[in-house]
Amino acid sequence: MPERQTFVDWTASQLNLAPGAIAEVHLSPVFDLFISRIEAARRRGATDPLTTVTAKRAGGNSRACTKRMLEQLGFSAPQRRAVHRLLAGSPSGWPGLLGLYASSQDLSLQQRQYARRQLQAIRGHGDTVRS
């Protein structure tokens, strides 16, 4: 059985980008943070643990906790919104990279374009993300 790609490598492959382009927006620490929050929710018995890291459907304490953690990573408010949409999805139907990665789905052309726009939004709001 072939070894599964890391999230960053899978994302770079799906978006036809070099891994360095993904690394420069610091998705690996965000992935680790979100997975930690999702796993904690799963252990507490959440029916949909992914909800814990969504910006709209998570409870108030969960949103506040995730916001503080993303702030500690150096993300500005616009970057945090784009990170949430990119990884956790949006109410408009975008499933988010976490869900697609977990289910080993390839991105469609439309999903790839949407994800690349979110990456551009993260990059486009200054260099405030900590290295």
Secondary structure, 3 states (H helix, E strand, C coil): CCCCCCHHHHHHHHCCCCHHHHHCCCHHHHHHHHHHHHHHHHHCCCCCHHHHHCCCCCCHHHHHHHHHHHHHCCCCHHHHHHHHHHHHCCCCCCCCHHHHHHCCCCCCHHHHHHHHHHHHHHHCCCCCCCC
